[in-house]
Amino acid sequence: MRHVRQEGNLARNGINKRELDKWARNVVKETNKSLERAQRRNSPRVSAQLDATASAVLGGEVIGSSGYLARLLLWLDGSAKQTPSAYIDVAPFVEELQLEEEDPAILALQLEQHGLVEILRVMGGNKTHVHLTDPGRVAVRQLKDLQKDRAARIRHTMDALLRWLFDTASDQTPVDPALFLATPGSYFAGTEISGTELHQALAYLTEYGLVHHIDTAPATVAITPQGVSCALVGGSVQDHINQPRPGTTYNNYLPNAKGVIIGEQQHFTQNNTDGVDPTLFAQLAGYIGQVSTTLGMSDADRAELERVAQDLHTEATSENPEPGSLRRFATQLKDKLLEAGTTIAATMGVQMAEQALAALTQ
């Protein structure tokens, strides 16, 4: 893989089972609360302005050389402080990052297209010497402010990570997520995505069924069919999971509760008049079917867990699911998962059960 950071950096940010088990219990809940607080604190207009700034200044931060533009802009700002009135050569930036296939003149042109720099054009010059414009200096300030927006950082990490998984292993091949930290997409507003932010994004993507965690050493993840669909449609992960559902008709693409192979799914169409959306309950049942063999339970306990999961799946996919039965089966699964311990698989199941149960009270 090109442009890999130092091995020590990967080791420092690497993901193993012990780390995942340590943070998994609370990270999804804390992340959701943070995102909700950020949404309440910022109006849609402000969020739109931030997104527009990120798009214009970062060039997307995900695709090709655009992932380096924000870092280059900050690098130019640091160099300009040492020689305020001088034109600065972009070529050393490319050399420092060992970007053999990047053309410094193209990077300079990209920044100039956004009005962020002015290129020194002299007869026979290589057009890699630039000077920050006033909009460029404003953009630097906006980048530094954007770096502090935790919700925006996690949203970017989710989007970039899912796109990387799709590009790297869209056939659902398990991949070490730590490798993402060596890609251009692992930067937000010119700064590195941290291991903690990667953990939070993984938890969120797993919770919504876009990736599947595999309890190996080191831990690996695989993109799910839902994740592939999200990547193909484009847009953000938030756009995908916040899609409006029809009022009383639920058309869902859900995992088979007995399926052990990732991607084994079934379709069902359900019409009811009770206002109960069984999607989260059916997803919980399917998830249990996928991870039951990884929970370290006795054969008897695992058989009982799978029986309850099948009962929940049957109820959730019935013509008119009964809320009391959904609540009872989901609560039983949650209790059994809590008894199973604090592995990442069990913790994610508990989070899914809590989310499903909360949906009954809304």
C-alpha positions as CSV (number, residue, x, y, z in Angstrom):
1,M,0.0,0.0,0.0
2,R,1.3,3.4,-1.0
3,H,2.0,6.2,1.4
4,V,2.0,4.0,4.5
5,R,2.8,5.7,7.7
6,Q,5.6,4.5,10.0
7,E,5.0,1.0,11.4
8,G,5.2,2.4,14.9
9,N,2.2,4.7,14.1
10,L,0.2,1.7,13.0
11,A,1.1,-0.2,16.1
12,R,0.2,2.7,18.3
13,N,-3.2,3.0,16.6
14,G,-3.7,-0.7,15.9
15,I,-6.9,-2.5,16.9
16,N,-6.8,-5.7,18.9
17,K,-9.4,-7.7,20.8
18,R,-8.4,-6.4,24.2
19,E,-8.8,-2.7,23.1
20,L,-12.1,-3.4,21.4
21,D,-13.5,-5.2,24.5
22,K,-12.4,-2.2,26.6
23,W,-14.2,0.6,24.8
24,A,-17.1,-1.2,23.1
25,R,-19.6,-1.1,26.0
26,N,-20.0,2.7,26.2
27,V,-18.6,4.1,22.9
28,V,-21.7,3.8,20.8
29,K,-24.0,5.4,23.3
30,E,-21.4,8.2,23.9
31,T,-21.0,8.8,20.2
32,N,-24.7,9.0,19.6
33,K,-25.2,11.5,22.4
34,S,-22.3,13.6,21.1
35,L,-23.8,13.6,17.6
36,E,-27.3,14.5,19.0
37,R,-25.8,17.3,21.1
38,A,-24.0,18.7,18.1
39,Q,-27.1,18.6,16.0
40,R,-29.1,20.5,18.6
41,R,-26.3,23.0,19.2
42,N,-25.8,23.8,15.5
43,S,-28.6,24.9,13.1
44,P,-28.9,23.2,9.7
45,R,-27.6,26.4,8.1
46,V,-24.4,26.3,10.2
47,S,-23.9,22.6,9.4
48,A,-24.4,23.3,5.8
49,Q,-21.8,26.0,6.0
50,L,-19.3,23.7,7.7
51,D,-19.9,21.0,5.0
52,A,-19.5,23.5,2.3
53,T,-16.2,24.7,3.8
54,A,-15.0,21.1,4.1
55,S,-15.9,20.4,0.5
56,A,-14.3,23.5,-0.9
57,V,-11.2,23.4,1.3
58,L,-10.6,19.7,1.7
59,G,-11.5,18.8,-1.8
60,G,-13.5,15.8,-0.4
61,E,-10.5,14.5,1.6
62,V,-11.3,11.0,0.4
63,I,-10.4,10.7,-3.3
64,G,-6.9,10.8,-4.8
65,S,-4.7,13.8,-4.3
66,S,-7.6,15.8,-2.9
67,G,-6.9,14.1,0.4
68,Y,-3.7,16.1,0.7
69,L,-5.0,19.6,-0.1
70,A,-6.0,20.5,3.5
71,R,-2.6,19.2,4.8
72,L,-0.8,21.2,2.1
73,L,-2.8,24.4,3.0
74,L,-1.8,24.0,6.7
75,W,1.8,23.3,5.7
76,L,1.9,26.5,3.6
77,D,0.5,28.5,6.5
78,G,3.3,27.2,8.7
79,S,5.9,28.0,6.1
80,A,4.4,31.5,5.5
81,K,4.8,32.4,9.2
82,Q,8.6,32.0,8.8
83,T,8.7,34.0,5.5
84,P,5.5,36.0,5.3
85,S,6.1,37.8,2.0
86,A,7.8,35.0,0.1
87,Y,6.4,32.6,-2.5
88,I,6.7,29.0,-1.1
89,D,7.7,26.0,-3.2
90,V,5.2,23.2,-2.9
91,A,7.7,20.5,-4.1
92,P,9.3,20.0,-0.6
93,F,5.8,19.1,0.8
94,V,5.5,16.3,-1.8
95,E,9.0,15.1,-1.0
96,E,8.4,15.1,2.8
97,L,5.3,12.9,2.4
98,Q,7.0,10.8,-0.2
99,L,4.2,11.2,-2.7
100,E,6.1,9.9,-5.6
101,E,3.1,9.9,-8.0
102,E,1.9,13.4,-7.0
103,D,2.7,16.4,-9.2
104,P,3.3,19.5,-7.0
105,A,2.3,21.7,-9.9
106,I,-1.1,20.0,-10.0
107,L,-1.6,20.4,-6.2
108,A,-0.8,24.1,-6.6
109,L,-3.3,24.4,-9.4
110,Q,-6.0,22.7,-7.3
111,L,-5.5,25.2,-4.5
112,E,-5.5,28.1,-7.0
113,Q,-8.7,26.9,-8.5
114,H,-10.3,27.4,-5.0
115,G,-8.7,30.9,-4.8
116,L,-6.6,29.8,-1.8
117,V,-3.2,30.5,-3.3
118,E,-1.6,32.6,-6.1
119,I,1.0,30.8,-8.3
120,L,4.2,32.6,-9.2
121,R,4.2,32.5,-13.0
122,V,7.6,33.4,-14.5
123,M,9.1,32.6,-17.9
124,G,10.4,29.0,-17.8
125,G,9.3,28.5,-14.2
126,N,7.9,25.2,-12.9
127,K,4.8,26.9,-11.4
128,T,5.1,25.3,-8.0
129,H,5.8,28.5,-6.0
130,V,2.7,29.8,-4.3
131,H,1.6,32.6,-2.0
132,L,-1.4,32.3,0.3
133,T,-4.2,34.6,-0.6
134,D,-6.5,36.3,1.9
135,P,-9.2,33.6,1.3
136,G,-6.4,31.0,1.8
137,R,-5.6,32.4,5.2
138,V,-9.3,32.5,6.1
139,A,-9.6,28.8,5.0
140,V,-6.7,27.9,7.3
141,R,-8.6,29.4,10.2
142,Q,-11.8,27.5,9.1
143,L,-9.8,24.3,8.9
144,K,-8.5,24.8,12.4
145,D,-12.0,25.5,13.7
146,L,-13.3,22.4,11.9
147,Q,-10.7,20.2,13.4
148,K,-12.4,20.8,16.8
149,D,-15.8,19.6,15.6
150,R,-16.0,16.1,17.0
151,A,-19.3,15.2,15.4
152,A,-17.9,16.3,12.0
153,R,-14.7,14.3,12.5
154,I,-16.7,11.1,13.3
155,R,-19.1,11.6,10.4
156,H,-16.1,12.0,8.1
157,T,-14.4,8.9,9.5
158,M,-17.5,6.8,9.0
159,D,-17.9,8.0,5.4
160,A,-14.2,7.6,4.5
161,L,-13.9,4.2,6.3
162,L,-16.9,2.7,4.5
163,R,-15.7,4.0,1.1
164,W,-12.3,2.5,1.8
165,L,-13.8,-0.9,2.8
166,F,-15.9,-0.8,-0.4
167,D,-12.8,0.0,-2.5
168,T,-10.6,-2.5,-0.7
169,A,-12.9,-5.5,-0.1
170,S,-16.4,-5.0,-1.5
171,D,-16.7,-8.8,-1.7
172,Q,-16.9,-8.9,2.1
173,T,-13.4,-10.1,2.6
174,P,-12.3,-9.4,6.2
175,V,-9.9,-6.5,6.5
176,D,-7.8,-5.2,9.4
177,P,-9.4,-1.7,10.0
178,A,-6.1,-0.3,11.3
179,L,-4.9,-0.3,7.7
180,F,-7.3,2.5,7.0
181,L,-5.1,4.8,9.1
182,A,-2.4,4.6,6.3
183,T,-4.7,6.1,3.6
184,P,-5.4,9.7,2.5
185,G,-8.9,9.4,3.8
186,S,-7.8,9.0,7.4
187,Y,-7.2,12.8,7.6
188,F,-9.9,15.3,8.5
189,A,-9.3,19.0,8.0
190,G,-5.6,18.3,7.6
191,T,-5.2,16.3,10.8
192,E,-4.9,12.5,11.4
193,I,-7.9,10.5,12.5
194,S,-7.1,9.0,15.9
195,G,-7.4,5.4,16.9
196,T,-10.3,6.4,19.2
197,E,-12.2,8.1,16.4
198,L,-11.7,5.0,14.3
199,H,-13.1,2.8,17.1
200,Q,-16.1,5.1,17.4
201,A,-16.8,5.0,13.7
202,L,-16.5,1.2,13.6
203,A,-19.0,0.9,16.5
204,Y,-21.5,3.2,14.7
205,L,-21.2,1.4,11.4
206,T,-21.5,-2.0,13.1
207,E,-24.6,-0.8,15.0
208,Y,-26.4,0.1,11.8
209,G,-25.4,-3.1,10.0
210,L,-23.0,-1.4,7.5
211,V,-20.0,-3.4,8.6
212,H,-19.6,-6.7,10.4
213,H,-17.1,-7.2,13.2
214,I,-15.1,-10.5,13.2
215,D,-13.6,-11.5,16.6
216,T,-10.2,-12.4,15.4
217,A,-6.7,-11.4,16.6
218,P,-6.2,-8.7,15.4
219,A,-9.9,-7.8,15.0
220,T,-11.1,-7.6,11.4
221,V,-14.2,-6.2,9.8
222,A,-16.1,-6.8,6.6
223,I,-18.5,-4.6,4.7
224,T,-22.1,-5.9,4.7
225,P,-24.6,-5.9,1.7
226,Q,-26.2,-2.8,3.4
227,G,-22.7,-1.1,3.5
228,V,-22.2,-1.9,-0.2
229,S,-25.6,-0.4,-1.0
230,C,-24.7,2.7,1.0
231,A,-21.4,3.1,-0.8
232,L,-23.0,2.6,-4.3
233,V,-25.8,5.1,-3.7
234,G,-23.3,7.8,-2.6
235,G,-24.0,10.5,-0.1
236,S,-23.1,10.1,3.6
237,V,-23.7,7.3,6.1
238,Q,-26.0,9.6,8.0
239,D,-28.1,10.1,4.9
240,H,-28.4,6.4,4.5
241,I,-29.4,5.5,8.0
242,N,-31.8,8.5,8.3
243,Q,-33.8,7.5,5.2
244,P,-37.5,8.1,5.8
245,R,-39.6,4.9,6.0
246,P,-43.2,4.6,4.7
247,G,-45.8,5.1,7.4
248,T,-47.3,1.7,7.8
249,T,-45.6,-0.5,5.2
250,Y,-42.1,-1.8,5.9
251,N,-40.0,-3.2,3.1
252,N,-36.8,-4.5,4.7
253,Y,-33.7,-6.3,3.7
254,L,-32.7,-8.2,6.8
255,P,-30.2,-10.9,7.9
256,N,-31.5,-14.4,8.4
257,A,-31.6,-15.3,12.1
258,K,-30.1,-18.7,11.4
259,G,-27.4,-17.4,9.0
260,V,-23.8,-17.8,10.0
261,I,-22.3,-16.6,6.7
262,I,-22.1,-12.8,6.3
263,G,-24.5,-11.7,3.6
264,E,-27.0,-14.5,3.9
265,Q,-30.2,-12.6,3.8
266,Q,-33.9,-12.8,3.0
267,H,-36.4,-10.2,1.9
268,F,-39.8,-9.8,3.4
269,T,-42.6,-7.2,2.9
270,Q,-44.8,-6.5,5.8
271,N,-48.0,-4.5,6.1
272,N,-49.5,-3.7,9.5
273,T,-51.6,-1.0,11.1
274,D,-50.2,-1.1,14.6
275,G,-47.5,1.4,13.9
276,V,-44.8,-1.0,15.0
277,D,-41.6,-1.0,12.9
278,P,-40.0,-4.5,13.4
279,T,-36.9,-3.7,11.5
280,L,-34.6,-3.3,14.5
281,F,-35.9,-6.5,16.2
282,A,-35.4,-8.6,13.0
283,Q,-31.9,-7.1,12.7
284,L,-31.2,-8.0,16.3
285,A,-32.3,-11.6,15.7
286,G,-30.2,-11.9,12.5
287,Y,-27.2,-10.5,14.3
288,I,-27.5,-13.1,17.1
289,G,-27.6,-15.8,14.4
290,Q,-24.3,-14.5,13.0
291,V,-22.4,-14.1,16.3
292,S,-23.8,-16.8,18.6
293,T,-20.9,-19.2,18.0
294,T,-18.3,-16.5,18.9
295,L,-19.7,-15.6,22.4
296,G,-18.0,-18.4,24.3
297,M,-21.2,-19.7,25.7
298,S,-21.9,-23.3,26.7
299,D,-23.8,-25.4,24.1
300,A,-26.9,-25.3,26.2
301,D,-26.8,-21.6,26.7
302,R,-26.1,-20.9,23.0
303,A,-28.9,-23.2,22.0
304,E,-31.3,-21.2,24.2
305,L,-30.0,-17.9,22.9
306,E,-30.6,-19.0,19.3
307,R,-34.0,-20.3,20.2
308,V,-35.1,-16.9,21.6
309,A,-33.5,-15.2,18.6
310,Q,-35.6,-17.4,16.3
311,D,-38.7,-16.6,18.3
312,L,-38.0,-12.9,17.9
313,H,-37.3,-13.3,14.2
314,T,-40.6,-15.2,13.7
315,E,-42.6,-12.5,15.7
316,A,-40.8,-9.6,13.9
317,T,-41.6,-11.0,10.5
318,S,-45.2,-11.9,11.2
319,E,-48.1,-10.1,9.6
320,N,-48.8,-8.0,12.7
321,P,-46.0,-8.1,15.3
322,E,-47.2,-7.9,18.9
323,P,-45.2,-5.2,20.8
324,G,-45.3,-7.2,24.1
325,S,-43.8,-10.2,22.5
326,L,-41.1,-8.2,20.7
327,R,-40.3,-6.5,24.1
328,R,-40.1,-9.9,25.9
329,F,-37.9,-11.6,23.4
330,A,-35.6,-8.7,23.0
331,T,-35.2,-8.3,26.8
332,Q,-34.4,-12.0,27.1
333,L,-31.7,-11.7,24.4
334,K,-30.3,-8.6,26.1
335,D,-30.1,-10.4,29.5
336,K,-28.4,-13.5,28.0
337,L,-25.9,-11.3,26.1
338,L,-25.0,-9.5,29.4
339,E,-24.4,-12.9,31.0
340,A,-22.2,-13.8,28.1
341,G,-19.6,-11.2,29.1
342,T,-18.1,-8.0,27.6
343,T,-16.8,-9.2,24.2
344,I,-17.4,-6.8,21.3
345,A,-19.9,-9.1,19.8
346,A,-22.0,-9.4,23.0
347,T,-21.7,-5.6,23.7
348,M,-22.9,-4.7,20.2
349,G,-25.8,-7.1,20.6
350,V,-26.8,-5.4,23.9
351,Q,-26.6,-2.0,22.1
352,M,-28.9,-3.3,19.3
353,A,-31.4,-4.7,21.8
354,E,-31.5,-1.4,23.8
355,Q,-32.1,0.5,20.6
356,A,-34.9,-1.8,19.5
357,L,-36.6,-1.6,22.9
358,A,-36.3,2.1,22.9
359,A,-38.1,2.3,19.6
360,L,-41.2,0.8,21.1
361,T,-41.6,3.8,23.4
362,Q,-41.2,6.4,20.7
